Amino acid sequence: MSTKVSDHILARLREWDVEHVFAYAGDGINGLLAAWERADNKPQFIQARHEEMAAFQAVGYAKFSGRVGVCAATSGPGAIHLLNGLYDAKLDHVPVVAIVGQTNRSAMGGSYQQEVDLVSLYKDVASDFLEMVTVPEQLPNAIDRAIRTAYGRRTVTAVIVPADVQELDYSPPTHAFKMVPSSLGLASYAPVPTDDDLARAAEVLNAGEKVAVLIGQGARGARAEVEQLADVLGAGVAKALLGKDALPDDLPYVTGAIGLLGTRPSYELMRDCDTLLVVGSSFPYTQFMPELDQARAVQIDIDPHMVGMRYPFEVNLVGDAKATLQRLLPQLRTKKHGTWRKKIEKDTARWWEVMERRAAVEADPVNPEYVVHALDALLPDDVILAADSGSSANWYARHLRMRGTMRGSLSGTLATMGPGVPYVIGAKFAHPDRPAIALVGDGAMQMNGMAELITAGKYWSEWQDPRLIVAVLNNQDLNQVTWEMRAMSGAPQFLPSQALPDVRYADFARSIGLDGVRVEKPGEVEDAWRKALAADRPFVIDFRTDPAVPPIPPHASLDQIEAAATAILKGDSDRTAMVKQGLKAKVQEMLPGGKHRHGRSDQG
């Protein structure tokens, strides 16, 4: 039997050690589906419930494995559905390859059913490499370049294969004019800056007295070097949310997340420093960085396209974080751990006390901060965490402390709703021997998560560790947007857009063979977490949480607080509870153990 183009595509994926393809069927990839049958389902076809979820699963797989995530979809609507997940990968710099079908070549340009100009549609999301295969001899080069480019540029690439091309007999490129042979494999490399640039960076860092470090996901492979750097410079280290797992939170100088979902110590670290070093991060919110004329600054990033942004850096070092720091560290002078470092450690310890007290504030029926805070001490050291976009990301950022080999992520730059559950499903195929937990709001759960529980139900028996826990913060409100309306514009809650129906998520999980429990009292929270962590199958916890617990930003200004008060006066449906919870939460920052200061620190 001859080898078809579709057979060759799957064979080439296997040669690249691709073990899973997250996908959904359709007649635009019928040739590939037939090849999967002939290939005994290798690489394994993982059937999502929706193509967008397949893309998110590929993103989760890539984020938590470091390997390329591959997804596939049919022509027309299937290819369109992939896009949101692919943009999530592109904006978070994750290697993902999409293989999509297209109508037969003979029908192109004929306004045929499901005919979409996929080259035009995908030219932005897959701008680094996008190709349509029209003859067999374009392979294997199209697949090889797609994978190699996705890895090398940490981005999305795509290969479009018309349905009739999938069915052609495969013939490789020959030793002839206008043929492009290809080869497998990636070269390992760790680029480093020039000696002159390193010397300039060392001069800036050595001259500083109050050094702040900001790390992102690009520093994940340089944990030991960042720890040594912080010790040598007497620095505090803040983390962009995508780099939350790049450094443990049990180190006393790690101030936690930065930004709107960040911590007060991180805000004050940036506000008061005289020197800034950014490693492997493109954190976009300049207002959370030092004043533009305040600090001398150095940046380290592997991507020359990403350096020089966000802040007026004096020195930009293009290189691998680990290799660059290894060459930079011998040129740095050890600073005494004086007032600056001691203040950072004191403020950080104080922050965790405040978080504990905020979690203890009574709410109706359950404080969402307590839900996540109670999980912190129970987390296995090898857990994989995902947070969905929304208020759940606040509590993930502020209440969970990374330690051991924990991993965690969320949709960082796109901040799309709905990836929480598919992320952890993708993670379970990357690490079937590790537990995974998704923190999601009820909006995201209704949008995407409930259907993907069916995917978890289909595959969980294949995982060595069956634990996949989905914690739903069920407050019957699109809570993050509600608070943004209150705090940013002073507008009251608009119920037709914000109110969500109450769904019994745990009951749904049990109806499809999973397990779960509904929690409506604070005293039930810890037991629910323990039961989920001991479960023999995926487990859903339906936490009935209070929508009136405010995600007060670390820099909350009087203007923002006043805007929230204005919303109450305008008749917010939740105004009474909102006042009560807002005041009770804010007062935790004023309790003994921390000094309340006037001026700029009021914004902290």
C-alpha positions, 0 to 999 in steps of 0.5 A: 500500500502506498504512503499517502501525504497524510501518512507522511505527516503523521510519521514526520510528527512521530520523528519529531517526538510528538506524542499527542495532537489535540484536535477535533474531527471534520471532513476537511481532515478526513485524510488525516483521520484515516491515516491516524487509523492506519498509524494505530493512533500514533501520535495520539489523537486527543479529542477535545469538545471544541477546537478552541479547547484543543488549541488551549490544551496544546498551549497548556501542554507546551507551557508545562512540558517545554515541548511543542504543542500540536493541534489540528482542525478541519477547514472553515469553522474548525480552523476559525475556532482554533484562533483564540487558543492560538493567539493565547500561545502567540502572545505568551510566547509558547511553541504551538503548531496548527495543522488545518484542513482546507477544501480541495484545490479544485474548489478553491476560489469557487465560493465552495462550502466551508471555503475560507481564505485560511492563508489570509486568516492565519497570516497574523497569528502564524506570521513566523511560518505559515504554508499551504501544502499543494504538492507532496514534495513540499513535505517534509520541509513544511512540517520541519520548518513549522516545528523548528520555527515554533521552538526557535521563536517560541511562537505559533506556526501553521500548515494548511493541507487541502483535503485532496492533497492529504490523499495524494501518494507521497513522493519526497523532494528530489535532488533537482532544481526548485526542490527543498530537502529537509532534516530533523532536529534542533540545535541546542544553543544559549546565546550570550551578550558581548563582554563589553555589554556585560561590563556595562551592565555590571557597572550599573548594578554595582553602582546601585544601592537599592536594587530591584529585580523583576523576573518573568517566565524567561528566567524559569531555567535560571533559578539558581542564578537568580537566587545568587544574584539576589544574594549578591546584590541584596535585592528584592525579586518581584515576579510577573504572573507568567513567571510566578513559578520561576522562583519559590515564594518561600524565599524571604526576599521574593515579593510575589506578583507585580501589577494590578493583581500583584502585592504591595511589597512588589509595588513598593519595591518598584516605587523605592528602588534606584536600580532595576534589573529585568530578567526574561519578562516583557511585563507590559504595565509601565505604571507599575515600574519605577518612575521613568527618571528614577532608576538606572535599569538593565534588561536581559532577554533572549529575544532581540525583538523584545528588548528595550521596551517597557522602560528606558533601559540603560543596558539591554543584554540579549541572551539566555537568562541562565548563561548570561547571569553566569557570565554577569555574576563574577563581575558583580560586587557583593552588597551588604544586606542593610536597610533596603533588604531588611525592609523588603523582607519585613514588608513581604512577611507583613504582606502574607500576614495581611493575606491571612487576615483577609482570608479570615474575613467573614463573607456570605456564604464563603470568602473566595480568598479563604478558599484559595488561602486554605489550599496553599498549605495543602498543595503537593510540592509537584502540583501543576496549577492553572488560573482562569482569567477573572477574579480567580486570577487575583487569588491565585496571584496573591494566596498561593506560594510556589515551592518545590517543583510546582508549576503554574500558569494562566493566560498572561497577555491575551487574558482570555476567558476559558483556558483554565480547564483545558490548560490542566488537561493539556498538563496531564498529558505532559505530566500524567504522574503529577496532580493538577488544579484549575481555579476558575470562575463560574463564568469561565466554567459555563463558557468552556469548563463544563464541556471539557470535563467530558474530555477529562472523563474520556481520558483520566484513566490513562493518567498514572495520577488521576487527580485533576481538580477543578475549583469553581468560584461560584458567585453568580457574577462576572466578578472581575468585570463588575469590579472594574466597572465599579473601581475604574468608572464608578459605574454600578453593577449592570445585572443583565451583563453580569448576573450568572445562573447558579449551576450545580457543577459538582452534580454535573461532574458526578453525572459523567462519572467524575466526582465532586462536592458543593461547598456552602459554608467556610467550615467545609472548605478545607475538608473539600480540598482534602477530599479532592486531593485524595480522590481517585478521579477528576474532582470538581469543587463548587465553592459558593463564594461571595461576589462582594469581596473586593480585589483591591489593587496593591496601589489602591488610590483614594480616587479608585476607592471613591469611584467604588463608593460612587457606584454604591450611591448610584444604586449598585445591587450589591452595595450593602455587602460591597461596603461591608467587605470592602472596608473589612478587607482594606482595614486588614492592611492597617492592623498592628504589624505594619505602619500606615504612611501618608503620601505615595505609600497610600497608593501601595 
